[in-house]
Amino acid sequence: MRAAVIVNPGSTDAFEVQEVPDPTVGPDEVLVAVKASALNRADLMQRRGRYNGPPGTRNDIPGLEAAGVVESVGERVTGWKPGDRVMALLGGMGYASKVAVHERMLMPVPPNLTFEEAASIPEVFLTAYDAIFMQCELVMGESVLIHAVGSGVGTAAVQLAAAQSCRIFGTAGSQEKLDAAIDLGLDVGINYKEQDFAEVIEEQTGGQGVEVILDVIGGPYWHQNMKSIATKGRMIIVGSLGGAAVEGMVTSALSQKRASVRGTLLRGRPLEEKATLIQAFNNRVMPLFADETIRPIVDRVYPLEQTGDAHAYMETNANFGKIVLKIDD
């Protein structure tokens, strides 16, 4: 099979498309002929040699999600057959023309979606759904603050929260991204380069704050998040793009507001936890793609041979939604 292999860990010119051995398919696994994969921030760290994949994956082939066609199935597989259009949550190795996936990590591709769109769903939509609904228990009528609203997780979270009739606040670094997010259901856009989001939320909520905060920035936003969170509010940290350290950290706001903070990571979870999440997602969210209530947001598509260019583009933070690799026709 063909794969974008990290041959020189570090900069964006680290990749070389090579012929590598096909994956071995176990009795509970499905071999997928990959048509498209999508980039995630973890891929950037893996390219730099700072983030190893789980056992059974190659550290020199990133990729946490893919979409394609079932080529063959293991002897114990009952839910899939050759020819099925599928998308997959992966532990790694999505930047390749074939991937072996446990059958419970697969989801059907709705007929109205392209493979490029489908490849943009698994990692970010599952992360957003798990974070705001399963862990923070966001319910209809509550308010939510979504940081980096133009990111893959951000565009997914906005749509999921809008489908639940929640009031949505979001931060981004440009008006262009905020306007695009408004089209997805964002109610109040905040340009973090020009506004203090905590002040905006205090004004907009009459000092009550928001019930849920989805944070991908980390340490630099801690103090403003604590000002923005409501009594009994819930915050979940799914990334630390701005850094993990918190200068002058105090925890009194958590006690005073009886708020809670969680951290989460999808990649390293046991198979059963991921399978449970995928089952819930299939039941609750997949119908929303089919009837176009929500949709995957694709910013740009690159051929596999331009994987380095795709990484360079992601590092500019200019994208709104997902950056996709076209693997095969």
C-alpha positions as CSV (number, residue, x, y, z in Angstrom):
1,M,0.0,0.0,0.0
2,R,1.0,3.7,-0.3
3,A,1.6,5.8,2.8
4,A,2.9,9.2,3.8
5,V,5.8,8.1,6.0
6,I,7.7,10.4,8.4
7,V,11.3,9.9,7.3
8,N,12.8,12.9,9.0
9,P,10.9,13.9,12.1
10,G,10.6,17.6,12.6
11,S,9.6,20.1,10.0
12,T,6.8,19.9,7.4
13,D,9.2,18.3,4.8
14,A,9.3,15.2,7.0
15,F,7.1,13.1,4.7
16,E,7.8,10.8,1.8
17,V,5.1,8.7,0.1
18,Q,6.4,5.1,0.1
19,E,5.2,1.6,-0.7
20,V,4.9,-0.2,2.6
21,P,3.5,-3.6,3.6
22,D,-0.3,-4.0,3.7
23,P,-1.8,-4.3,7.2
24,T,-2.5,-7.7,8.7
25,V,-6.2,-8.1,9.3
26,G,-7.3,-9.9,12.5
27,P,-10.5,-12.0,13.0
28,D,-12.4,-9.0,14.4
29,E,-11.0,-6.4,11.9
30,V,-12.0,-5.0,8.6
31,L,-9.6,-4.0,5.8
32,V,-10.6,-0.6,4.4
33,A,-9.4,0.8,1.1
34,V,-8.9,4.4,2.2
35,K,-10.2,7.2,0.0
36,A,-9.5,10.1,2.3
37,S,-8.0,10.9,5.7
38,A,-8.0,14.1,7.7
39,L,-5.4,16.1,9.7
40,N,-5.6,16.6,13.5
41,R,-3.3,18.5,15.9
42,A,-2.0,15.3,17.3
43,D,-0.5,14.5,13.8
44,L,1.6,17.6,14.0
45,M,3.1,16.5,17.3
46,Q,3.6,13.0,16.0
47,R,5.5,14.4,13.0
48,R,7.8,16.2,15.4
49,G,8.5,13.0,17.2
50,R,6.6,14.1,20.4
51,Y,3.5,11.9,20.3
52,N,3.7,8.2,19.9
53,G,0.7,6.2,18.7
54,P,-0.8,3.3,20.7
55,P,0.6,-0.3,20.5
56,G,0.0,-1.9,17.1
57,T,0.4,1.3,15.1
58,R,3.5,2.7,13.3
59,N,4.8,6.0,14.8
60,D,6.0,7.0,11.3
61,I,2.5,6.9,9.8
62,P,0.1,9.4,11.4
63,G,-3.7,9.6,10.9
64,L,-6.6,9.3,13.4
65,E,-9.5,9.1,11.0
66,A,-10.3,7.9,7.5
67,A,-13.1,7.1,5.1
68,G,-13.2,4.5,2.3
69,V,-14.6,1.2,1.1
70,V,-14.5,-2.2,2.9
71,E,-12.2,-4.5,1.0
72,S,-12.3,-7.6,3.1
73,V,-13.4,-8.7,6.6
74,G,-12.1,-11.0,9.3
75,E,-13.7,-14.3,10.0
76,R,-15.6,-13.1,13.1
77,V,-16.9,-9.8,11.6
78,T,-20.7,-9.8,11.1
79,G,-21.6,-6.1,10.8
80,W,-19.8,-5.2,7.6
81,K,-19.2,-6.6,4.1
82,P,-17.0,-5.8,1.1
83,G,-18.2,-2.7,-0.7
84,D,-19.6,-0.9,2.3
85,R,-18.8,2.8,2.5
86,V,-17.4,3.4,6.0
87,M,-15.5,6.0,8.1
88,A,-13.3,5.0,10.9
89,L,-11.8,6.2,14.2
90,L,-8.2,5.1,14.2
91,G,-5.3,4.8,16.7
92,G,-3.0,5.9,13.8
93,M,-1.9,5.1,10.3
94,G,-4.7,6.9,8.5
95,Y,-2.3,8.5,6.0
96,A,-2.2,5.2,4.0
97,S,-4.2,3.6,1.2
98,K,-5.3,0.7,3.4
99,V,-6.0,0.4,7.1
100,A,-7.1,-2.5,9.3
101,V,-9.8,-1.4,11.7
102,H,-11.7,-3.2,14.5
103,E,-15.2,-3.6,13.3
104,R,-16.6,-1.6,16.2
105,M,-14.5,1.5,15.3
106,L,-16.4,1.8,12.0
107,M,-19.4,3.9,11.1
108,P,-21.5,4.0,7.9
109,V,-21.0,6.9,5.5
110,P,-24.3,8.6,4.8
111,P,-25.1,8.5,1.0
112,N,-25.2,12.3,0.8
113,L,-21.6,12.7,1.9
114,T,-18.3,12.4,-0.1
115,F,-15.4,10.5,1.3
116,E,-13.6,13.7,1.9
117,E,-16.5,14.9,4.0
118,A,-16.8,11.6,5.8
119,A,-13.1,11.5,6.7
120,S,-13.7,14.9,8.5
121,I,-16.2,13.4,11.0
122,P,-14.8,10.7,13.3
123,E,-12.2,12.4,15.4
124,V,-13.6,15.9,15.9
125,F,-17.3,15.1,16.0
126,L,-16.8,12.2,18.4
127,T,-14.5,14.4,20.6
128,A,-17.0,17.3,20.6
129,Y,-20.1,15.0,21.2
130,D,-18.3,13.2,24.0
131,A,-17.0,16.4,25.6
132,I,-20.1,18.5,25.7
133,F,-22.9,15.9,26.0
134,M,-21.6,12.7,27.6
135,Q,-19.1,14.3,30.0
136,C,-20.5,17.9,30.5
137,E,-24.1,16.8,30.1
138,L,-25.1,19.9,28.2
139,V,-28.9,20.1,27.9
140,M,-31.4,22.0,25.8
141,G,-31.6,25.7,26.8
142,E,-28.2,25.9,28.5
143,S,-25.3,28.1,27.3
144,V,-21.9,27.0,26.1
145,L,-18.6,28.7,25.3
146,I,-16.6,27.1,22.6
147,H,-13.0,28.2,22.1
148,A,-11.3,28.0,18.7
149,V,-14.7,27.9,17.1
150,G,-13.2,27.7,13.6
151,S,-11.2,24.5,14.4
152,G,-12.4,21.0,13.5
153,V,-13.6,20.4,17.1
154,G,-15.0,23.9,17.2
155,T,-17.1,23.6,14.0
156,A,-18.4,20.3,15.2
157,A,-19.3,21.5,18.7
158,V,-21.1,24.6,17.4
159,Q,-23.4,22.5,15.2
160,L,-24.1,19.8,17.9
161,A,-24.9,22.5,20.4
162,A,-27.1,24.4,18.0
163,A,-29.0,21.2,17.2
164,Q,-29.8,21.0,21.0
165,S,-31.1,24.6,21.0
166,C,-28.4,25.9,23.2
167,R,-27.0,29.5,23.4
168,I,-23.5,29.4,21.9
169,F,-20.6,31.7,22.5
170,G,-17.4,31.2,20.5
171,T,-13.9,32.6,20.2
172,A,-11.7,33.0,17.2
173,G,-9.0,35.2,15.9
174,S,-10.8,36.7,12.9
175,Q,-14.1,38.1,12.0
176,E,-14.1,35.9,8.9
177,K,-14.1,32.7,11.1
178,L,-16.7,34.1,13.4
179,D,-19.0,35.0,10.5
180,A,-18.6,31.4,9.1
181,A,-19.4,30.0,12.6
182,I,-22.5,32.1,12.8
183,D,-23.7,30.4,9.7
184,L,-23.3,27.1,11.6
185,G,-25.3,28.2,14.6
186,L,-23.0,30.4,16.7
187,D,-25.0,33.1,18.6
188,V,-22.2,35.4,19.9
189,G,-18.8,35.6,18.3
190,I,-15.9,37.0,20.2
191,N,-12.6,38.0,18.5
192,Y,-10.1,37.2,21.2
193,K,-7.5,39.5,19.6
194,E,-9.8,42.5,20.1
195,Q,-12.1,41.5,23.0
196,D,-11.9,40.0,26.5
197,F,-14.2,37.0,26.2
198,A,-14.9,37.0,29.9
199,E,-16.2,40.6,29.8
200,V,-18.4,39.8,26.8
201,I,-19.9,36.8,28.5
202,E,-20.5,38.8,31.7
203,E,-22.3,41.4,29.8
204,Q,-24.3,39.0,27.6
205,T,-25.4,36.8,30.5
206,G,-26.0,39.4,33.1
207,G,-23.2,38.2,35.2
208,Q,-24.5,34.6,35.3
209,G,-21.9,33.0,33.1
210,V,-22.1,29.9,30.9
211,E,-23.0,26.4,32.0
212,V,-20.4,24.6,29.8
213,I,-17.0,25.6,28.5
214,L,-15.2,23.6,25.8
215,D,-11.5,24.6,25.9
216,V,-8.8,23.6,23.5
217,I,-6.4,26.5,24.5
218,G,-5.4,25.5,28.0
219,G,-3.4,27.5,30.5
220,P,-3.7,31.0,29.1
221,Y,-7.5,31.0,29.3
222,W,-7.8,29.6,32.8
223,H,-8.5,32.9,34.6
224,Q,-10.9,34.2,32.0
225,N,-12.7,30.8,31.9
226,M,-13.1,30.9,35.7
227,K,-14.7,34.4,35.4
228,S,-17.0,33.1,32.6
229,I,-18.2,29.8,34.1
230,A,-21.6,29.8,35.8
231,T,-22.5,28.4,39.3
232,K,-22.4,24.7,39.0
233,G,-20.8,25.1,35.5
234,R,-18.7,22.4,33.8
235,M,-15.5,22.9,31.9
236,I,-13.7,20.3,29.8
237,I,-10.2,20.7,28.5
238,V,-9.6,18.8,25.2
239,G,-6.3,20.5,24.2
240,S,-3.6,23.0,25.2
241,L,-2.8,24.9,22.1
242,G,-1.7,27.9,24.1
243,G,0.3,25.9,26.7
244,A,-0.6,23.8,29.7
245,A,0.9,26.0,32.5
246,V,-1.3,28.5,34.4
247,E,0.4,31.5,35.7
248,G,-0.8,32.5,39.2
249,M,-3.3,29.7,39.3
250,V,-6.0,29.9,42.0
251,T,-8.8,27.4,42.6
252,S,-11.1,29.5,44.8
253,A,-13.5,30.2,41.9
254,L,-14.1,26.5,41.5
255,S,-15.2,26.2,45.1
256,Q,-17.2,29.4,45.2
257,K,-19.1,28.5,42.0
258,R,-19.2,24.8,42.8
259,A,-17.9,24.3,39.3
260,S,-16.1,21.3,37.9
261,V,-13.2,20.9,35.4
262,R,-12.4,17.8,33.4
263,G,-9.7,16.8,31.0
264,T,-10.2,14.3,28.2
265,L,-8.4,12.5,25.5
266,L,-9.9,10.2,22.9
267,R,-6.9,8.4,21.3
268,G,-5.6,6.5,24.3
269,R,-8.9,5.1,25.5
270,P,-9.6,1.4,25.6
271,L,-11.5,-0.2,22.8
272,E,-14.7,-0.8,24.8
273,E,-14.9,2.9,25.8
274,K,-14.5,4.0,22.2
275,A,-17.0,1.4,21.0
276,T,-19.6,2.6,23.5
277,L,-19.1,6.2,22.4
278,I,-19.4,5.3,18.7
279,Q,-22.6,3.4,19.4
280,A,-24.2,6.4,21.2
281,F,-23.0,8.7,18.4
282,N,-24.4,6.4,15.7
283,N,-27.8,6.5,17.5
284,R,-28.0,10.2,18.3
285,V,-25.9,12.1,15.8
286,M,-25.6,10.1,12.5
287,P,-29.2,10.8,11.5
288,L,-28.4,14.5,11.7
289,F,-25.8,14.1,8.9
290,A,-28.2,12.2,6.8
291,D,-30.9,14.9,7.0
292,E,-28.3,17.6,6.7
293,T,-29.1,19.2,10.1
294,I,-25.3,19.1,10.6
295,R,-22.5,18.7,8.2
296,P,-18.7,18.2,8.2
297,I,-16.8,21.3,7.3
298,V,-13.9,20.8,4.8
299,D,-11.5,23.7,4.4
300,R,-9.0,22.3,1.9
301,V,-8.2,18.9,0.3
302,Y,-4.6,17.9,-0.5
303,P,-3.3,14.9,-2.4
304,L,-1.3,12.4,-0.3
305,E,1.9,13.6,-2.0
306,Q,1.4,17.1,-0.5
307,T,1.0,15.9,3.1
308,G,3.8,18.3,4.2
309,D,2.0,21.2,2.6
310,A,-1.2,20.2,4.4
311,H,0.7,20.2,7.7
312,A,2.3,23.6,6.9
313,Y,-1.2,25.0,6.2
314,M,-2.6,23.7,9.5
315,E,0.3,25.4,11.4
316,T,-0.8,28.8,10.0
317,N,-4.1,28.4,11.9
318,A,-5.9,29.8,8.9
319,N,-8.2,26.9,8.3
320,F,-11.9,26.9,9.1
321,G,-12.9,23.3,9.6
322,K,-10.9,20.3,8.5
323,I,-7.9,19.8,6.3
324,V,-8.2,16.5,4.3
325,L,-5.8,14.2,2.5
326,K,-7.1,12.6,-0.7
327,I,-5.6,9.1,-0.6
328,D,-7.0,7.3,-3.5
329,D,-9.6,7.6,-6.3
